[in-house]
Amino acid sequence: MAPTIVYVHGNGNKVREQLLKRQWDEALFGTDMETSSRMAYWARLRYPAPLPDPALDDAEELPVSPLEEAAPPAAKPAEAFIAATVLEAREEAALTAPLERADAPEGLPDAKPLEEWLRAMTYTADALAEGESAAPPPASPFEALPFPRPLRTLTFRELVKRTFKDVYAYFFAGLGEPIREVLRSALSGIDGPVVVLGHSLGSIIAYDVLREQRSASLEVPLLVTVGSPLGVTEVQDLVSRPLVVPAEVAAWRNASDARDLVAMDHTIRPEYAPAEKCTDFFVTNDSSNHHGIREYLRSVPIRQTLLQLFRQ
């Protein structure tokens, strides 16, 4: 029986559900997969209205043109940016969530489990904006983005802020269960094998749902994660433990660009057992923040594997 693919999108607001699904279909398969694909569309839980048509495409990039004449605002010093981002996330959480910890200062949920990840993303973002890179793989040589450094900084900082705030909302603002229910609904009623593909925060959602006992009856020949933070220690401390490949998953493919700030730690094989089910790939993602979904879907280790699976 032919599989169904279920997508779980990542951080930030999106275009309407059917358009988003078609964008992913076309990037991956070159055509609309119609009923053979589904989108676990959780953006409506965080954002009151979708992005307008036509979309800024779902590359999770800052909606700024490098050709704009107006100079971007000066970036805050790194520690000031980190503090402001944490405060914004905590204030949003306080509006929607019950108190998670009685000792949380100012009656807001405690961000400590994620603050170090935020700090690492911020300083890496600033290094990339300066034209520096730690250790990119040979297949993905680092090149500075082809527009002025202040705009590069703004691009990376926007990704950092958006990612942190949505991940914070998932873990601390009471939205984790409603978001997981969106994926459960997308998986329900599928007759036959299902491939689950999660991007960014979507990979966390996919992992948590597939670890649930109610998912044990699924047949999942392949779990795909791209631009995923599941290798990050601070995220691992918050997801379902122990760190194992969900029992119903036959194989797990994980891909990231070495410059992707969200992934930071790019491998899942060393931490998730059994290791023989896991394969990590470094790919080149030349979107402006190296995190774009279309570029990940078009990468050879992802696209080639899925095309082969769906042509069987």
Residue pairs with C-beta under 8 A, 6 or more apart in sequence:
1 191
1 192
1 193
2 36
2 192
2 310
2 312
3 36
3 192
3 193
3 194
3 195
3 221
3 309
3 310
4 35
4 36
4 37
4 38
4 190
4 192
4 193
4 194
4 195
5 33
5 36
5 37
5 38
5 194
5 195
5 196
5 197
5 306
5 310
6 37
6 38
6 39
6 40
6 183
6 186
6 187
6 190
6 194
6 195
6 196
6 197
7 21
7 24
7 37
7 38
7 39
7 40
7 197
7 198
7 199
7 202
8 40
8 42
8 183
8 196
8 197
8 198
8 199
8 202
8 203
8 205
8 206
9 20
9 24
9 39
9 40
9 41
9 42
9 43
9 58
9 199
9 202
9 293
10 60
10 198
10 199
10 200
10 201
10 202
10 203
10 227
10 262
10 293
11 60
11 162
11 163
11 166
11 167
11 200
11 201
11 262
12 43
12 60
12 162
12 166
13 43
13 46
13 47
13 50
13 51
14 20
14 41
14 43
14 47
14 50
14 51
14 55
14 58
15 23
15 50
15 51
15 52
15 53
15 55
15 58
16 50
16 53
17 39
17 41
17 50
19 53
19 55
20 39
20 41
20 55
20 58
21 37
21 38
21 39
21 41
22 32
23 55
23 57
23 58
23 294
24 37
24 39
24 58
24 293
24 297
25 31
25 32
25 33
25 37
26 32
27 293
27 294
27 297
27 298
28 297
28 298
28 302
28 303
28 306
29 306
29 307
29 310
36 310
38 186
39 186
40 182
40 183
40 185
40 186
40 187
40 202
40 205
41 182
42 178
42 179
42 182
42 183
42 205
43 50
44 50
45 175
45 178
45 179
45 182
46 166
46 169
46 175
56 63
57 292
57 294
58 292
58 293
58 294
59 287
59 288
59 289
59 291
59 292
59 293
59 294
59 295
60 159
60 162
60 199
60 200
60 287
60 289
60 291
60 292
60 293
61 155
61 159
61 287
61 288
61 289
61 291
61 292
62 154
62 155
62 158
62 159
62 288
62 289
64 72
64 151
64 154
64 155
66 145
66 146
66 147
66 148
66 151
66 288
68 151
71 150
72 150
72 151
72 153
72 154
73 154
74 150
75 81
75 126
75 150
75 153
75 154
75 157
76 84
78 119
78 122
78 123
78 126
81 122
81 157
81 161
82 115
82 118
82 119
82 122
85 118
85 160
85 161
85 164
85 165
86 111
86 115
86 118
86 164
88 161
88 165
89 111
89 164
89 165
89 168
89 169
89 172
90 106
90 108
90 109
90 111
90 168
91 108
92 165
92 168
92 169
92 173
93 108
93 109
93 168
93 169
93 172
93 173
93 174
94 107
94 108
94 109
96 169
96 173
96 174
96 175
97 109
97 172
97 173
97 174
97 175
98 174
99 107
99 108
99 109
100 109
100 110
100 172
101 109
101 110
103 110
104 110
109 172
109 173
110 172
111 118
111 168
111 172
113 171
113 234
113 237
113 238
114 164
114 167
114 168
114 171
114 234
114 235
114 238
115 234
116 234
117 164
117 229
117 232
117 234
117 235
117 264
118 160
118 164
120 264
121 160
121 163
121 164
121 261
121 262
121 264
122 157
122 160
124 134
124 261
124 264
125 153
125 156
125 157
125 159
125 160
125 261
126 153
126 156
127 133
127 134
128 142
128 144
128 152
128 156
128 259
128 261
129 145
129 149
129 152
129 153
129 155
129 156
130 149
131 144
131 149
133 142
133 258
133 259
134 258
135 258
136 142
136 258
136 259
137 258
137 282
139 282
139 283
139 284
140 257
140 258
140 259
140 282
140 283
140 284
142 258
142 259
144 152
145 151
145 152
145 155
145 288
155 288
155 289
156 261
156 289
159 261
159 262
159 289
159 291
160 261
163 200
163 201
163 229
163 261
163 262
166 201
167 201
167 204
167 229
167 235
169 175
170 176
170 179
170 201
170 204
170 205
171 238
176 208
179 205
180 205
180 208
180 209
183 205
183 206
183 209
184 209
184 214
187 194
187 196
187 209
187 215
187 218
190 218
192 219
193 219
193 220
193 221
194 218
194 219
194 220
195 220
195 221
195 222
195 223
195 224
195 306
195 309
196 206
196 210
196 220
196 222
196 223
196 224
197 206
197 223
197 224
197 225
197 226
197 306
198 204
198 205
198 206
198 207
198 223
198 224
198 225
198 226
198 228
199 225
199 226
199 227
199 228
199 293
199 296
200 226
200 227
200 228
200 229
200 262
200 291
201 229
203 225
203 226
203 227
203 228
203 229
203 230
204 228
204 229
204 230
204 235
204 239
206 223
206 225
207 223
207 225
207 230
207 239
207 240
207 246
208 239
208 240
209 215
210 218
210 220
210 223
210 246
210 248
210 249
211 239
211 240
211 244
211 246
212 240
215 246
215 248
216 247
216 248
217 248
218 248
219 248
220 246
220 248
220 249
220 250
221 250
221 251
221 309
222 249
222 250
222 251
222 252
222 253
222 305
222 306
222 309
223 245
223 246
223 249
223 251
223 252
223 253
224 252
224 253
224 254
224 255
224 302
224 305
224 306
225 252
225 253
225 254
225 255
225 268
226 254
226 255
226 256
226 293
226 296
226 297
226 299
226 302
227 255
227 256
227 257
227 260
227 262
227 263
227 285
227 291
227 293
227 296
228 254
228 256
228 262
228 263
228 268
229 235
229 262
229 263
229 264
229 265
230 236
230 239
230 254
230 268
230 272
231 254
231 263
231 264
231 265
231 266
231 267
231 268
231 271
232 263
232 264
232 265
233 265
236 243
236 271
242 273
243 271
243 272
243 273
244 272
244 273
244 274
245 252
245 272
245 273
245 274
245 277
245 278
249 277
250 277
251 277
251 279
252 268
252 272
252 277
252 278
252 279
253 279
253 281
253 301
253 302
253 305
254 266
254 267
254 268
254 269
254 278
254 279
254 280
254 281
255 280
255 281
255 282
255 283
255 296
255 299
255 301
255 302
256 263
256 266
256 280
256 281
256 282
256 283
256 285
257 263
257 282
257 283
257 284
257 285
257 290
257 291
257 295
258 266
258 282
259 285
259 290
260 266
260 285
260 290
260 291
261 289
261 290
261 291
262 291
266 280
266 282
267 280
268 278
268 280
269 275
269 278
269 279
269 280
272 278
281 299
281 301
281 302
283 296
283 299
283 300
283 301
283 302
284 295
284 299
285 291
285 292
285 295
285 296
285 299
286 295
287 294
287 295
296 302
297 303
